[in-house]
Amino acid sequence: MSEYNEADFVAYALSQMDLEVITRNGKYFNLKNGFDIEVEKKDLYRLSKEGWVISPFDDIGQLIEFIKKNEGHAED
């Protein structure tokens, strides 16, 4: 039985929601829209932008919804 990898799950969820990942380094994701995600552990994600932590999220759906609602502001 293979071990569950939360970062791989996040990568899959981001791709399914059409959020483009510029780079991935293990549990760290840099997104095209300027956001960064760190997978801290199962069901815990740290969202930041330009080095500023926005909020921890414990639900990948809420995290993606927040990013999608605010991605237009990433270019300001």
N, C-alpha and C positions, 0 to 999 in steps of 0.2 A: 504494500500500500504506500503510495507516495505521500510526502508531507505537504500539507496545505500551505500555500504561500500567499499571504495577504497582499503583497505588492503586485504579484501577478494578477490577482483578482482586480485590484485598482486599475491596472493597465487595461484589462479587458473592459471594465466598466467605462473608462474614459473613451476607449475606442468606439464602444457601442453608442455613446452619446455624442460622438463627433467632436470631442475635445482633443485637439492635436497636441501630442507630446513632442517637444523639441528634443529634450534629452532625458534619459533615465539612467540613474546610477544606483542600482540596487533598490532601496526603498525611497529614493528621492526622485521626484518628477518635476521638470521644468516645462510649463505649458506655453503654447504659442501666445496666449492672451496675457502673459505677464505674471500669472499666478504660479506658485510653487507648492507642491504637496510633499509632506513627509509622512510615511506610514510609520506610526509609532508602535503600534501593536494591532492585533485583531480588533477591528471596529473602533479604532482611534486614529484620526488623521489630523495633521497640523497643516493649516492653510496659511500661506504668507504671500506677500507681494512686496518686491523690492526690499527684502530683509525684514519687513514688519509683519509680525504674526497677527493675523486677522482673528482667528478663532480655532479652537480645537473642534472637531466634528466627530460624532460617534455613529454617524449614519452616512454611508456613501451616497445615497440618493439625495439627502439634504445638502451634502457637500457639492455635488454636481449641480444641483438646482441653484445654489448660491453663486457658483462660478458662472453659470449660463446667464443669470440675471444681471451680473456685474461685469461681464466680459467686455462690454462696450466701453466701460469706464477705464479699462486697462490701458487704452491708447491715449487717454487724456494727458 
